[in-house]
Every structure is written in C-alpha cells, then in structure tokens.
Amino acid sequence: MNTPKIALVTGGSRGLGKNMALALAKQGIDVILTYRTQKIEAESVVAEITALGRKALALELDMADISSLDGFLSRVKEGLQRLWAVGTFDFLVNNAGVGATIPIAAATEESFDNLLNIHFKGVYFLTQKSLLMMNDGGRIINISTGTTRFCVPGYSIYASMKSAVETFTRYLAKEIGARGMTANIVAPGPIETDFNGAAIRNNPQMKGYLTSQTALGRVGEADDIGGVVAFLCSDAARWVNAQRIEASGGINL
C-alpha cells in the first residue's frame, strides 16, 4: 500500500485556500487545512475533501501570533499520527493572509507589524519549523501577489512583505535543494473573492477597470489559482524550482 501524500494548506477555509485544498484533493493528495476564526467553513471544506475520497483535517492557526507556531505544529503532528499513522507531511502551502489598503501617509506601526507577522515573519518561521516534519522530495509553495510587479496605491506594506517572501523563497530553494525539495511562488493577480473586504466584488468600477487592464478580459476567480498550486505539487513540476509564477490573466502588460 502506497503512503499517502499530505499537504498543509494555511488559510484553507475559504477563497483561494479552499480552492487549493480541493484541487490538491482532486489530485489524490490528503490535506491539513487551517483557519483562524471560520471553523464551520473549514469543517465544510473537510467534508468536501472527504467526499472526494481523501482524508482531511482542519486546525486553528493565527499567523499573526508567532509564539503559537510550536503548539500548532504539535497539533499537526498529533493529527498526522491519528489520521494517517505517520509523523511527516509532503507539501506546505503558505496561503493564509489578510488584505489591507493603507496609504503610506496613513500607515501605523501597528498595521505594519500585523502585516509583517502574518505575511512574512509567520511564513518564514512556520516554514523553518515545518521543515523538521516534511519528507525529502517535498514541495513548498508560497503565495505572493501581482502587486510585487506592479503598483497599486495603498498596498505598499502588503506588497513589501510579499516581496520579502519572494526573496525568501529563492533562498529557501537553494538551502533545501539537497533534500530534493523545491520552493516556488504563485502570485495571483486580482481575484474576485472576499479578500480585503471583497474589494473587487463590491466595487463594479474597480472590477471594470481591472478587467480592462487584463489581456484575457476579466478578473480572476478562485478556481484560476488552485490548479496552479496542485501542478506545483505534482511530479510534472519536479524541475520547476525557485520560480515566481504569476497567475493574473496577463494584467498590466
């Protein structure tokens, strides 16, 4: 009997993370997904994955609380042993995040530090600690943003943290390569989800403008991203490493 492949997807209760978790399950990969407050939604995703014939587990995680990471990974280890009778997993997808439109003039240390912890410091140290529990030959996918390539007013803090993650990912690929592991970035463009207060969905003018700037003539949907992450976790992507893959429909070309 083959040992199942297992992915840890942060922020998997809704939006892009939910789609990533389901895309991985459809590819035959079991999933541990995290949520911060939406436990009911997370359990619903677990039920969807189970209906696909895969195993899944939902665990609470607040990426802003760096001190909670050790306890979280202890719960991951307990879940791995309970559901799969193993102590390690194969794929880490650092997706969890929050949106915030903050002009530079309005930025505060509090808002800066919150985005720093969630989008960079938390990603850095969760990855560092997870490496001790990951199998050789595994994959790490960090989620970035199109706004590291083009500028959107109000996104200076958010995009700066994602730029740091992109640099970290290249260093990560260099340092874990000896274990046969890869690390890549997936950078979505504008996606119509509830991210950042459903800014695109709730603003027809913004949606229309973004549509006009995109080669494919629409904004993105969650379903446009999950398959890219699933591909990077497949054997077909074994030679893709240290790359930034922008999935944006060709915006701002």
C-alpha positions, 0 to 999 in steps of 0.5 A, spaced: 500 500 500 502 506 497 503 512 503 499 517 502 501 524 500 499 530 505 499 537 504 498 543 509 494 548 506 494 555 511 488 559 510 484 553 507 477 555 509 475 559 504 477 563 497 483 561 494 485 556 500 479 552 499 480 552 492 487 549 493 485 544 498 480 541 493 484 541 487 490 538 491 484 533 493 482 532 486 489 530 485 489 524 490 493 528 495 490 528 503 490 535 506 491 539 513 487 545 512 487 551 517 483 557 519 483 562 524 476 564 526 471 560 520 471 553 523 464 551 520 467 553 513 473 549 514 469 543 517 465 544 510 471 544 506 473 537 510 467 534 508 468 536 501 475 533 501 472 527 504 467 526 499 472 526 494 475 520 497 481 523 501 482 524 508 482 531 511 483 535 517 482 542 519 486 546 525 486 553 528 492 557 526 493 565 527 499 567 523 499 573 526 501 570 533 508 567 532 509 564 539 503 559 537 507 556 531 510 550 536 503 548 539 500 548 532 505 544 529 504 539 535 497 539 533 499 537 526 503 532 528 498 529 533 493 529 527 498 526 522 499 520 527 491 519 528 489 520 521 494 517 517 499 513 522 505 517 520 509 523 523 511 527 516 507 531 511 509 532 503 507 539 501 506 546 505 502 551 502 503 558 505 496 561 503 493 564 509 493 572 509 489 578 510 488 584 505 489 591 507 489 598 503 493 603 507 496 609 504 503 610 506 501 617 509 496 613 513 500 607 515 501 605 523 506 601 526 501 597 528 498 595 521 505 594 519 507 589 524 500 585 523 502 585 516 509 583 517 507 577 522 502 574 518 505 575 511 512 574 512 515 573 519 509 567 520 511 564 513 518 564 514 518 561 521 512 556 520 516 554 514 523 553 518 519 549 523 515 545 518 521 543 515 523 538 521 516 534 519 516 534 511 519 528 507 525 529 502 522 530 495 517 535 498 514 541 495 513 548 498 509 553 495 508 560 497 503 565 495 505 572 493 501 577 489 501 581 482 502 587 486 510 585 487 510 587 479 506 592 479 503 598 483 497 599 486 496 605 491 495 603 498 498 596 498 505 598 499 506 594 506 502 588 503 506 588 497 513 589 501 512 583 505 510 579 499 516 581 496 520 579 502 517 572 501 519 572 494 526 573 496 525 568 501 523 563 497 529 563 492 533 562 498 529 557 501 530 553 494 537 553 494 538 551 502 533 545 501 535 543 494 539 537 497 533 534 500 530 534 493 525 539 495 523 545 491 520 552 493 516 556 488 511 562 488 504 563 485 502 570 485 495 571 483 493 577 480 486 580 482 481 575 484 474 576 485 473 573 492 472 576 499 479 578 500 480 585 503 473 586 504 471 583 497 474 589 494 473 587 487 466 584 488 463 590 491 466 595 487 463 594 479 468 600 477 474 597 480 472 590 477 471 594 470 477 597 470 481 591 472 478 587 467 480 592 462 487 592 464 487 584 463 489 581 456 484 575 457 478 580 459 476 579 466 478 578 473 480 572 476 476 567 480 478 562 485 478 556 481 484 560 476 489 559 482 488 552 485 490 548 479 496 552 479 498 550 486 496 542 485 501 542 478 506 545 483 505 539 487 505 534 482 511 530 479 510 534 472 513 540 476 519 536 479 524 541 475 520 547 476 524 550 482 525 557 485 520 560 480 515 566 481 509 564 477 504 569 476 497 567 475 493 574 473 490 573 466 496 577 463 494 584 467 498 590 466 502 588 460 
